[in-house]
Each structure stands twice: as C-alpha cells, then as structure tokens.
C-alpha cells in the first residue's frame, strides 16, 4: 500500500508541475499537500494566482482582438513578467499583442518573442510540446533543483526559460538540461537569480540565446 501511495504522490507532483505554465491556474489535489507545494515556489501562492489572473486577462485581450491571434500566441507569466511566443503571419500582430499585454493591470514587463516569419505546422507544434514535456520531466527528477520555480515554453524548437533560480549554478544546470534535449534549436534564458526578481528583464536577442548545436560541441 505504501508503494502505491508513493507512486500516486509522484504522479500528482509530475502532473502539477507539467501544468504549471501558461494560464493553468493552481488546483488542489490532496488539500494541504498541493497548497504546500505551491507555497514552496519562490513567488508563493499569492504570486501564482496573480500570474494566472494576468495570463487569463492577456489571453482574453488577444481573443477579443482576433481569435486567430489568440490561437497562435502562447502566454506565460512569471512574477508579473509576461512571455509571448508563437508564429503569426501578419507582421503587425506582434506589436499589437505586446500592446494588448501591456494594457493589462499588474504587468511589469513583456518579453515579446513572437515570430512573424514562417508558419507552425501541426508537426512542429507536436514536437514543441514533446520538447517542453521532456525538459519539465528531466527537471522534476533533479534532486538538487527547485523545478517548480521554472517555466518552459517551446516555439519552433526554441526553448524559452523563465522563473527564479536559487543561484547561477542551478540556472546553468537548467539551461544545460534544455540544451541537450533532442530537437532543441537554441535556448533563451530569462531566468532571474533569487533576490533579483524585481529587476526588469531587458528584451535581448543575442545574449540570452544559446544555440543548442554549439552547446553540444563545447
């Protein structure tokens, strides 16, 4: 019976962690146990619900503007900082999505990584989902990592990392894990070190971006 309970606990933790991105609101499984897990995240329970509320409002704004824009753009929020990813065909939609996001109360910063070249196929979307799941699963089973503090988004093979790392060593480990997943083209790291959460992340295209191919050669 104990073995069954342990397996169930591991399954619940994995399911919760894989769902803690985008606009998925925290849910209660096993009462205090899940609330306790959320409380261990650096942003705490209040921060988690605040981010979920912001995310829902951003998605609502995108949908009200254009249902296709809503479908093509992924939104994730960490500590009131919004990450936008996806591929759109209309070159004006990227700036429009950013404007709609900045108009949501509580948003401190917008990381706009929406691409306007090419188009995501069903195959690429499936591959992106597989990459994200693989990275999240790998982080979960790293005993020396606070995996719940990280959010992973993948678009066209590019992995975007946000969240709060305990220290630089931990963040580097997360980046390394992401780099070595098959299908990853490059990794964009927006993770902040604990204690620096209040600082706005500058929108950059080169410094936080690490091609996966180069990483594997080094």
C-alpha positions as CSV (number, residue, x, y, z in Angstrom):
1,X,0.0,0.0,0.0
2,X,2.8,2.4,0.8
3,X,4.4,1.8,-2.6
4,X,1.1,2.6,-4.3
5,X,0.8,5.8,-2.2
6,X,4.3,6.9,-3.2
7,X,3.6,6.2,-6.9
8,X,0.4,8.3,-6.7
9,X,2.3,11.1,-5.0
10,X,4.9,11.2,-7.7
11,X,2.2,11.2,-10.4
12,X,0.4,14.1,-8.7
13,X,3.6,16.1,-8.4
14,X,4.5,15.4,-12.1
15,X,1.0,16.3,-13.3
16,X,1.0,19.5,-11.2
17,X,4.5,20.6,-12.5
18,X,3.7,19.9,-16.1
19,X,0.6,22.1,-15.8
20,X,2.3,25.0,-14.0
21,X,2.8,27.1,-17.1
22,X,0.7,29.3,-19.4
23,X,-2.7,30.2,-17.9
24,X,-3.2,26.9,-16.0
25,X,-4.4,28.0,-12.5
26,X,-3.3,26.1,-9.5
27,X,-5.6,23.3,-8.4
28,X,-6.0,21.4,-5.2
29,X,-5.2,17.7,-5.1
30,X,-4.9,16.2,-1.6
31,X,-5.7,19.5,0.0
32,X,-2.8,20.9,2.0
33,X,-0.3,18.8,0.2
34,X,-0.7,20.7,-3.1
35,X,-1.0,24.1,-1.4
36,X,2.2,23.3,0.4
37,X,4.0,22.6,-2.9
38,X,2.7,25.9,-4.3
39,X,3.9,27.7,-1.1
40,X,7.4,26.4,-1.7
41,X,7.7,28.2,-5.0
42,X,9.6,31.4,-4.7
43,X,6.6,33.5,-5.7
44,X,4.3,31.7,-3.2
45,X,0.6,31.0,-3.5
46,X,-0.4,34.7,-3.9
47,X,2.1,35.2,-6.7
48,X,0.9,32.1,-8.5
49,X,-2.7,33.2,-8.5
50,X,-1.7,36.7,-9.5
51,X,0.2,35.4,-12.5
52,X,-2.6,33.2,-13.5
53,X,-5.0,36.1,-13.4
54,X,-2.7,38.2,-15.6
55,X,-2.3,35.4,-18.0
56,X,-6.1,34.9,-18.4
57,X,-6.6,38.6,-19.0
58,X,-3.9,38.8,-21.6
59,X,-5.4,35.8,-23.5
60,X,-8.8,37.4,-23.3
61,X,-7.5,40.6,-24.8
62,X,-5.8,38.6,-27.6
63,X,-9.1,36.7,-28.3
64,X,-11.2,39.9,-28.3
65,X,-8.8,41.4,-30.9
66,X,-8.6,38.3,-33.1
67,X,-9.4,34.7,-32.4
68,X,-6.6,33.6,-34.7
69,X,-4.0,35.7,-32.8
70,X,-5.3,34.1,-29.6
71,X,-4.8,30.7,-31.1
72,X,-1.3,31.3,-32.4
73,X,0.3,33.1,-29.4
74,X,1.3,31.3,-26.2
75,X,1.3,33.3,-23.0
76,X,3.1,32.5,-19.8
77,X,3.6,34.7,-16.7
78,X,6.3,34.6,-14.0
79,X,6.3,37.3,-11.3
80,X,4.1,39.6,-13.4
81,X,6.5,39.4,-16.3
82,X,4.8,38.1,-19.5
83,X,6.4,36.0,-22.1
84,X,4.8,35.9,-25.6
85,X,5.8,33.2,-28.1
86,X,4.4,31.8,-31.3
87,X,4.3,32.5,-35.0
88,X,2.0,34.9,-36.8
89,X,1.7,35.8,-40.5
90,X,0.6,39.4,-40.1
91,X,3.7,41.5,-39.2
92,X,1.6,44.0,-37.2
93,X,0.2,41.3,-34.9
94,X,3.4,41.0,-32.9
95,X,3.4,44.7,-31.8
96,X,-0.4,44.5,-31.3
97,X,-0.1,41.5,-29.0
98,X,2.5,43.4,-27.0
99,X,0.3,46.5,-26.7
100,X,-2.6,44.4,-25.6
101,X,-0.5,42.7,-23.0
102,X,1.0,45.9,-21.6
103,X,-2.6,47.2,-21.1
104,X,-3.3,44.5,-18.5
105,X,-3.2,45.7,-14.9
106,X,-0.3,44.2,-13.0
107,X,2.0,43.5,-15.9
108,X,5.5,44.7,-15.1
109,X,7.3,43.7,-18.3
110,X,6.7,42.0,-21.6
111,X,9.1,39.6,-23.3
112,X,7.9,39.6,-26.9
113,X,9.3,36.6,-28.8
114,X,6.6,36.3,-31.4
115,X,8.0,35.4,-34.8
116,X,6.5,36.8,-38.0
117,X,8.3,34.6,-40.5
118,X,7.1,31.1,-41.4
119,X,4.2,29.1,-40.0
120,X,3.9,26.5,-37.3
121,X,2.7,23.1,-38.7
122,X,0.9,20.5,-36.7
123,X,4.1,18.5,-36.7
124,X,6.2,21.4,-35.2
125,X,3.6,22.1,-32.6
126,X,3.7,18.4,-31.5
127,X,7.5,18.5,-31.5
128,X,7.5,21.6,-29.4
129,X,5.1,20.0,-26.9
130,X,7.3,17.0,-26.7
131,X,10.4,19.1,-26.0
132,X,8.7,21.1,-23.3
133,X,7.4,17.9,-21.6
134,X,10.8,16.3,-21.8
135,X,12.6,19.2,-20.2
136,X,10.0,19.5,-17.4
137,X,10.2,15.8,-16.6
138,X,14.0,16.0,-16.5
139,X,14.0,19.0,-14.2
140,X,11.5,17.3,-11.9
141,X,13.7,14.4,-11.2
142,X,16.8,16.5,-10.5
143,X,17.0,16.3,-6.7
144,X,19.2,19.5,-6.4
145,X,16.9,21.7,-8.5
146,X,13.8,23.7,-7.4
147,X,11.9,22.7,-10.6
148,X,8.6,24.3,-9.6
149,X,10.3,27.7,-9.9
150,X,10.8,27.4,-13.7
151,X,8.5,27.8,-16.6
152,X,9.4,26.3,-20.0
153,X,7.9,27.3,-23.3
154,X,9.0,26.0,-26.7
155,X,8.2,27.6,-30.1
156,X,9.7,26.3,-33.4
157,X,12.4,24.4,-31.5
158,X,13.4,27.5,-29.5
159,X,13.2,26.9,-25.7
160,X,12.3,29.9,-23.5
161,X,13.2,29.7,-19.8
162,X,11.6,32.0,-17.2
163,X,11.4,31.8,-13.4
164,X,13.6,32.2,-10.4
165,X,16.8,30.3,-9.8
166,X,18.4,29.8,-6.4
167,X,21.8,30.6,-7.8
168,X,23.8,30.8,-11.0
169,X,24.9,27.2,-10.8
170,X,21.3,26.0,-10.6
171,X,20.3,28.1,-13.6
172,X,23.2,26.9,-15.7
173,X,22.2,23.3,-14.9
174,X,18.6,24.0,-16.1
175,X,20.0,25.6,-19.3
176,X,22.3,22.6,-19.9
177,X,19.4,20.2,-19.5
178,X,17.3,22.1,-22.0
179,X,20.2,22.3,-24.5
180,X,20.6,18.6,-24.6
181,X,17.1,17.6,-25.4
182,X,16.7,16.3,-29.0
183,X,15.1,18.8,-31.3
184,X,16.1,22.0,-29.4
185,X,17.5,24.6,-31.8
186,X,18.5,27.1,-29.1
187,X,17.8,28.2,-25.6
188,X,16.7,31.7,-24.5
189,X,17.3,32.2,-20.8
190,X,15.3,34.8,-19.0
191,X,15.6,33.2,-15.5
192,X,16.4,35.6,-12.7
193,X,18.5,34.7,-9.6
194,X,16.7,34.7,-6.3
195,X,16.8,38.2,-4.8
196,X,16.8,39.9,-8.2
197,X,13.1,39.2,-9.1
198,X,12.2,42.9,-9.0
199,X,14.6,43.9,-11.8
200,X,13.1,44.1,-15.3
201,X,14.5,41.8,-17.9
202,X,15.7,43.6,-20.9
203,X,14.5,42.4,-24.3
204,X,17.5,41.0,-26.0
205,X,18.0,38.7,-29.0
206,X,21.7,37.6,-28.7
207,X,23.0,37.4,-25.1
208,X,20.4,35.1,-23.6
209,X,20.2,32.9,-26.7
210,X,22.4,29.9,-26.8
211,X,22.3,27.6,-29.9
212,X,21.9,24.0,-28.8
213,X,24.3,22.8,-31.5
214,X,27.2,24.9,-30.2
215,X,26.5,23.8,-26.6
216,X,26.8,20.2,-27.6
217,X,30.1,20.8,-29.4
218,X,31.7,22.5,-26.4
